[in-house]
Amino acid sequence: MNRFAGRVVAITGTGDGQGRVAARRFAAEGALVVGADLDAAAAALTEKLVRDDGREMLSVAGVDLTDEADVVRFVGAAADRHGRIDLLYNNAAAARLGDVTHTSEADFDFTFRGVARIPWLLTKHAVPHLRAGTDPAIVNTASVSGIVGAGMVGNAPLLAAYGAAKAAVIRLSQICAVELAASGIRVNCISPGLIDTPAVAGILGTGVDDRLRGWHEEQTLVGRIGTPDDVVSAAMFLLSSDASYITGHNLVVDGGWVASGGAGRPHRDVVEALEASLAAGLRY
Ligand SMILES: NC(=O)c1ccc[n+]([C@@H]2O[C@H](COP(=O)([O-])OP(=O)(O)OC[C@H]3O[C@@H](n4cnc5c(N)ncnc54)[C@H](O)[C@@H]3O)[C@@H](O)[C@H]2O)c1
């Protein structure tokens, strides 16, 4: 497929995880990718991978996207190179996890800056360039923890600031969809469940306690942890012309975690016990 031939796509957080996969996949479909990351070495590796794929991308590395001047530098670099931005994929985020009572003021502020401030700043400064684009659209990245109070196996209390900040991203997306409609800019959001990236190696207990991965898998209906490709596929759909009638939507990409209430697939023992109970004539 070549859905993005000649389209200018600005992607944040291209140094690792989902952002790296996004840079490679958009470039593979003909997009003119402009990426940004705080981590210059990681961003350089992504650039090399894209070149090894036989494609090109412009990488603006060493930018802190919580900083307004750096955001202006990034979107300015994209516009200088290509004269416009067609699509904005707000992927980058950084957070510090903790429960309500133990989250420090510094960690709370860091998380809100790293999660909610970045897509707002990017949208603010990309919009003038998006208005110069063709069929412009934005996708923001929230999380299932912005939708429900839980979000971890065992309801581990880690997501106080992160979940609240991701809820802000969902609402920001809806507000932007309304405010930018007159400019012809569609705005959607993605809420991933647990996605296997280096960022969540601790949550998956990689190499330390492999039961954690199994527990997470059991909580989904699909029966596995998500991959960066799962999320990027959804973002590509929302940023493509196939989604031209979709705006203000929050697409949950979680293997059915939210739909099952985090309880996963029907449990055979429980189902059998219920069937026996109902067969005995008890009421619902
Ligand atoms: N991995 C998951 O389980 C999961 C689940 C739900 C939502 N998400 C969201 O998906 C998105 C991508 O997550 P990921 O797992 O790929 O993360 P990641 O940590 O692997 O990648 C994020 C990238 O963003 C960059 N970045 C962070 N802060 C930055 C800043 N201030 N300026 C510039 N670059 C910055 C990092 O350097 C990193 O390269 C994030 O918004 C994250 O909150 C992830």
The ligand as a MOL file (V3000), in Angstrom:
LIG
                    3D

  0  0  0     0  0            999 V3000
M  V30 BEGIN CTAB
M  V30 COUNTS 44 48 0 0 0
M  V30 BEGIN ATOM
M  V30 1 N 3.6240 1.1530 25.9640 0
M  V30 2 C 2.3940 1.1190 26.5090 0
M  V30 3 O 1.9790 0.1400 27.1540 0
M  V30 4 C 1.4690 2.2880 26.3470 0
M  V30 5 C 0.1410 2.1480 26.7670 0
M  V30 6 C -0.7380 3.2060 26.6170 0
M  V30 7 C -0.3070 4.3840 26.0360 0
M  V30 8 N 1.0000 4.5050 25.6420 0 CHG=1
M  V30 9 C 1.4040 5.7690 25.0320 0
M  V30 10 O 1.9220 5.5100 23.7430 0
M  V30 11 C 2.8970 6.5150 23.4120 0
M  V30 12 C 4.2070 5.8610 23.0050 0
M  V30 13 O 4.6080 5.0020 24.0630 0
M  V30 14 P 5.8660 4.0320 23.9490 0
M  V30 15 O 5.5690 2.8640 24.8220 0
M  V30 16 O 6.2490 3.8250 22.5380 0 CHG=-1
M  V30 17 O 6.9510 4.9100 24.7100 0
M  V30 18 P 8.5490 4.9910 24.5500 0
M  V30 19 O 9.0330 5.5200 25.8550 0
M  V30 20 O 9.0820 3.6770 24.0590 0
M  V30 21 O 8.7500 6.0870 23.4300 0
M  V30 22 C 8.4420 7.4220 23.6680 0
M  V30 23 C 9.4550 8.2840 22.9520 0
M  V30 24 O 9.1040 9.6530 23.2210 0
M  V30 25 C 10.2840 10.3760 23.5390 0
M  V30 26 N 9.9860 11.5060 24.4150 0
M  V30 27 C 9.4760 11.4420 25.6710 0
M  V30 28 N 9.3810 12.6840 26.1790 0
M  V30 29 C 9.8400 13.5420 25.2260 0
M  V30 30 C 10.0040 14.9560 25.1690 0
M  V30 31 N 9.6910 15.7340 26.2110 0
M  V30 32 N 10.4880 15.5040 24.0460 0
M  V30 33 C 10.8300 14.7100 22.9850 0
M  V30 34 N 10.7070 13.3740 22.9990 0
M  V30 35 C 10.2170 12.7990 24.1000 0
M  V30 36 C 11.1760 9.3550 24.2530 0
M  V30 37 O 12.5450 9.7520 24.2060 0
M  V30 38 C 10.8760 8.0700 23.4840 0
M  V30 39 O 11.7680 7.8880 22.3930 0
M  V30 40 C 2.9880 7.3970 24.6470 0
M  V30 41 O 2.1180 8.5080 24.5020 0
M  V30 42 C 2.5160 6.4820 25.7520 0
M  V30 43 O 2.0350 7.1880 26.8940 0
M  V30 44 C 1.8880 3.4970 25.7860 0
M  V30 END ATOM
M  V30 BEGIN BOND
M  V30 1 1 1 2
M  V30 2 2 2 3
M  V30 3 1 2 4
M  V30 4 1 4 5
M  V30 5 2 4 44
M  V30 6 2 5 6
M  V30 7 1 6 7
M  V30 8 2 7 8
M  V30 9 1 8 9
M  V30 10 1 8 44
M  V30 11 1 9 10
M  V30 12 1 9 42
M  V30 13 1 10 11
M  V30 14 1 11 12
M  V30 15 1 11 40
M  V30 16 1 12 13
M  V30 17 1 13 14
M  V30 18 2 14 15
M  V30 19 1 14 16
M  V30 20 1 14 17
M  V30 21 1 17 18
M  V30 22 2 18 19
M  V30 23 1 18 20
M  V30 24 1 18 21
M  V30 25 1 21 22
M  V30 26 1 22 23
M  V30 27 1 23 24
M  V30 28 1 23 38
M  V30 29 1 24 25
M  V30 30 1 25 26
M  V30 31 1 25 36
M  V30 32 1 26 27
M  V30 33 1 26 35
M  V30 34 2 27 28
M  V30 35 1 28 29
M  V30 36 1 29 30
M  V30 37 2 29 35
M  V30 38 1 30 31
M  V30 39 2 30 32
M  V30 40 1 32 33
M  V30 41 2 33 34
M  V30 42 1 34 35
M  V30 43 1 36 37
M  V30 44 1 36 38
M  V30 45 1 38 39
M  V30 46 1 40 41
M  V30 47 1 40 42
M  V30 48 1 42 43
M  V30 END BOND
M  V30 END CTAB
M  END
